[in-house]
């Protein structure tokens, strides 16, 4: 799936650059509902910061999806994307490593949407200063280990889009990666939308709400 790189509001870029100036390593989280545009915002922000010469890296939470073999063993394959289908403790430990280990490269997993599987050591946080932009659904959740992300991140922003647009994006995403349209619509209704309600309930705890009505 090709993710468009959008032009980010310069005020957001200014705010992120100010966070980067706080220390050699700083984590900025972007939370939001499925299909809200978190990845699009993260990549646009990364590009804008790079254009300004700000050291920056991207660490997607999707790399901490449990693989299908583990989901099948746990009986969770039909819940893929729900909070219990992620390695939350592993994600938190990686964020802590990224902050503590700036003297050497830290390899982190990515997520291949064509395969719908996490890929180990798919990305790297290079040695030296960096604003590490991480994005995912549950960065504001109240349950551990997700609640501990707030101790690691300098800020967590909440990306949101209108519900109709967001749901349409989700259906198209599922169709693109192999589901029939009826199956995609059923998945959005039975899996994505219950996850959305849990995520939306934590909106007020974000440091900043970013409207992505694009």
C-alpha positions, 0 to 999 in steps of 0.5 A: 500500500502506497501511503501518501506523504501530505504537507503538514501544517507548519505549526505542527512541524514547529511544535515537533521541532521544539520537542526535538530540541529538548534532548538528544532522544525524544519520543513523539506519539501519535494515537488515533482511531483505525483509518484516521490517518495516523501513518499519513500524518507521521510520515508527513511530519517525518518528511517535513522535519527532515527537510528542516534538517531535524534528525528524525526517525519513524517507529510504527506500533504496527510492527508489534502486531502478534504474528498469525501463528501466535494469534491462531494459538491464542484464538485471536486471529478474528480479533486482529487489530484489537489491543490484545493482539499486540505485544504491548510490553515489547513495544514499551521496552523498545521505546525505552531502549530507543531513549536509553541507547543512542550510542548504537543502532536500534533495530525495530520491527515494521509491518508489511501490509501485503502480508499482514504480518510484522517483520523483525528488524525492518527499520533502524533508529540510527545512532545519535540525536533523533525525534522518534515519531511513533504512531498507533491505535492504543498509545493513550489507553489507560491499561498497562502497559499502554498507560506507561507509554506516557512516561516515555513520550514527550507528547502524544497527539490524537489524529482524527478524521470524520467517521464516514471518511475513516470507515470508507478508508478502512473498507478500501484498505481491507479490500486492497489486501484481499477481502471481498467488499462484504467481508471488509464491511463486516470486519470494519463493523465487527472488529474495527469499530469496537476498537474505535470506541475504546480509542476514542474514549481516551481522546481527551487525554491527548496533548494535542488533537490534530484534525485530519479532515483531508 
